[in-house]
Amino acid sequence: MWAMSAVGYRRLGAAGSVATAAGGWAAGTLPTRDPWGIWVPHGPGVTVAATVLAYLGLTLLVVAWWGYGRAGSSVRHTLVTLGWWAAPMLLAPPLFSADVYSYIAQGAMVLEGHDVYGAGPSVLDPGGVGGDAAASVGGHWTDTPAPYGPVFLVLAQAVTLATGGTIVPAVLGMRLIAVAALALIVWALRRLARDRGEDGERGALWLGALNPLLLMHVVGGMHNDGLMIALMLAGVVLARRGRWVAGSALVGLAMMVKSPAAVALLFIGVIVGRAAAGRPAVHRVVKGLVGPGLVAGAVAAGATLLAGTGFGWLRTQSVAGTIHTALSVTSDLGLLLGELLHALLGTDPDPVKTAVQRLGLAAALAVIAYLAWRSARGRPSPVHALGLALVALVVLSPMVQPWYLLWGTTVVAATAWDGRAGRVLAVLSAALVYETAPSGATPWYGFALAAVAGAAGTVLVRRAATARPDRTRVPAPRTAERHGARTP
């Protein structure tokens, strides 16, 4: 039956993507002011109906994605499906986040010579370049310095300069960057998974690029995490090919988008050390630990000097940690413990929360170091270990957003999309895509929907594992896929 085939799931997902994008025109993260009158509110009744439509479309997309992963298809079919699912969001307003307005406003700040690491978008003239974007920035980010590196700020500056900061073209300019990042992610995933054959490539694309969490938050929401991931993955590809200097340079650029990409340097160092087999142990360790860091550091310093934004990014990396998010385990535990001690002893809860957050980061660093040590000894592979390390960093970070899961998911997709880690990340992706509403808010029902999706995904994974203990899916032959036949 075609409806249960790769072709059927492609069409179902496309319908879901269209519905989500259509709902976004009334219920998305609309700007406060749009001089073109395109992305404007349409009243509470229309907004509620559009929100329901967007969530319905999102559900269709998640179901289609899950079914597509089990239906079996070729790499080419998966790439075409990715185009079908991403296309409806290209002209939609920002979805699930207002961060893109911060990006545009910060680009305007750089353009006008403001210290983007010392002030927030509120310093912009409301009637000047970037003023409409600054007015649309989410509450606490209005006066928050940029936590991003100069490479990304220069790109945002270029978009602002080219569009004059006008909301609609500026947002679409940032979306072009997001789509370019998606294309680079696809390129890197295929090459990292190539040693696992076509089935490995297809699976890597399914979990790492076709993932609804990525489509919604990189294409729809235009988060710069997509660009960070793309540059990081491309750097790892080059390092695996023996071009570790160029690979480390790309990771240096990724760090100048968002700093978590620096974790990749440690595992590129493992690749370098393992490639130097036969050399003295000290030589391998020094080259692996020092070489990639020196290259990336030089690139970071050079990019900062060329951008002219200064080295203020070094002091703003902790900005995000000051904002509490419900998905951060360490922040939640720290807050709970701090309030408990405050009730019992009258102590200030903030230092307790900060201490727990720091312990969490220390634990993350310990896990990352352990994974690097294990990888250097032979197992797991450096690429897989990098994916697990990034997941650990997210889990133990003081601030966690749903799309942060993509840092490690895209890497694990290339090495173990059908393994235990891949299955867990697939379930989490299907669940966390619901946590944020199309308007960018985090309503209680988003967490409820996430819990339902997570429970359903867990049941489906367990059933699949029981049905095929050795393998959770069977690929369909290409001829069957072309005719829409269902996998036996």
Buried (B, 14 or more C-beta within 10 A) or exposed (E): EEEBBBBBBBBBBBBBBBBBBBBBBBBBBBBBBBEEEEBEEEEEEEBEBBBEBBBBBBBBBBBBBBBBBBBBBBBEBBBEBBEBBBBBBBEBBBBBBBBBBBBBBBBBBBBBEBBBBBBBBBBBEEEEBBBBBBBBBBEEBBEBBBBBBBBBBBBBBBBBBEBEBBBBBBBBBBBEBBBEBBEBBBBBBBBBBBEBEBBBBBBBBBBBBBBBBBBBBBBBBBBBBBBBBBBBBBBBBBBBEEBBBBBBBBBBBBBBBBBBBBBBBBBBBBBBBBBBEEEEEEEBBEBBBEBBBBBBBEBBEEBBEEBEBBEBBEEBBEBBBEBEBEBBBBBBBBBBBBEEBBEEEEEEBEEBBBBBBBBBBEBBBEBBEEBBEBBBEEEBBBBBBBBBBBBBBBBBBBBBBBBBBBBBBBBBBBBBBBBEBBBBBBBBBBBBBBBBBBBBBBEEEBBEBBEEBBEBBBEBBEEBBEEEEEEBBEBBEBEBBBEBBBBE
